[in-house]
Amino acid sequence: MDEGYRLVGPGGTLTPVVAHVQWLDHHRAGPDTHVMISFEDGTKIEFPFDALLAAVWHDEQRAISELELSAAVPAVWGKAEESWGAGP
C-alpha cells in the first residue's frame, strides 16, 4: 500500500486517501507483522501484513461500478487505532 490511494473498505466503500503508511517494526506480535495506515481525514487503521486489500488511485478518472467495488471488498479489515501504543 502506498500514499495517494484509496482502499476498498467493508461494504464496497472507498476510504479517504492514504496519507501515510507506517511499518510497525516494534509491534507486540513481532517485527514485520503489522502496518498502520493513516488517512487524510485523520483516521488510522492497523492491518496485519497478510490482509489482502484493493486500492484505487485517488484521482482515478474511470468510473468504478458498484459490482467492481463489491467484488474487491476485503475478507479481513483492520482495526482502528486505539491502544497500540498504550501502556499497561
Long-range contacts (C-beta under 8 A, 24 or more apart in sequence): 1-35, 1-37, 1-53, 1-55, 4-57, 4-58, 5-55, 5-56, 5-57, 5-58, 6-55, 6-56, 6-57, 6-58, 7-37, 7-53, 7-54, 7-55, 7-56, 7-74, 8-53, 8-54, 8-55, 8-56, 8-69, 8-72, 8-73, 8-74, 9-73, 9-74, 9-77, 10-73, 10-74, 10-77, 11-73, 12-66, 12-69, 12-70, 12-72, 12-73, 13-69, 14-56, 14-69, 15-39, 16-40, 16-41, 16-43, 17-58, 18-55, 24-84, 27-84, 36-81, 36-84, 37-78, 43-80, 43-81, 44-80, 44-81, 45-77, 45-78, 45-79, 45-80, 45-81, 46-78, 46-79, 46-80, 46-81, 46-84, 47-78, 48-76, 48-78, 51-76, 51-77, 51-78, 52-76
